[in-house]
Amino acid sequence: MATLETTGPAEAAPSEEGVRRRDFINIAAVSFAGVGAAAVALPLINQMNPSADVLALASIEVDVSQIQPGQAIKTIFRKQPLFVRHLTPQEIKEADAVPLDSLRDPQTLEERTKAGKTQWLITMGVCTHLGCVPLGAAEGEVKGEFGGYFCPCHGSHYDTAARIRKGPAPTNLEVPEYNFTSDTVVQVG
């Protein structure tokens, strides 16, 4: 058996040293694609940020200096009603006298207010049953059997600490995050 031998110039082995032109083109193409992907992705991600009008509603300040003891006001926070109530010493005493085991959603008045400011009760004005707006935050409105708030839609009665006492609502009115920035100004949110 005869074998064929080729005689010709030997092929040069590729150089292992340094970056070849093909490697440079691959690196440049991948880099360019990465920059392009980032340029497309950033506006898409940025459009998911909250708009300026939503950020403006993220917190509000309420001046409580004109609210007299026994009076409640209704304002708007995040497109929902917010009740700010100035409790009288008698209302505080009555709220503290209610046994916790008689409440559907047991919370003390101290848990629902800030330390040293128990006369100020700040709650969302949305009934926890079906999202109605209870009465009792404006002058002359029906305050229910317990002197707090009353939701006429389904008959939920809340006491002066905005705790559910009677009716179908499962929980107390929600207390949002808030702090007193001064003796007369409350920042909610």
Secondary structure, DSSP 8 states (H G I E B T S, - for coil): -------S--------SS--HHHHHHHHHHHHHHHHHHHHHHHHHHTTS--HHHHHTT-EEEE-TT--TT-EEEEEETTEEEEEEE--HHHHHHHHHS-GGG-SS---HHHHS-TT-TTEEEEE---TTTS---B-SSTT---TTTEEEEETTTTEEEETT--EEESS--S------EEESSSSEEEE-
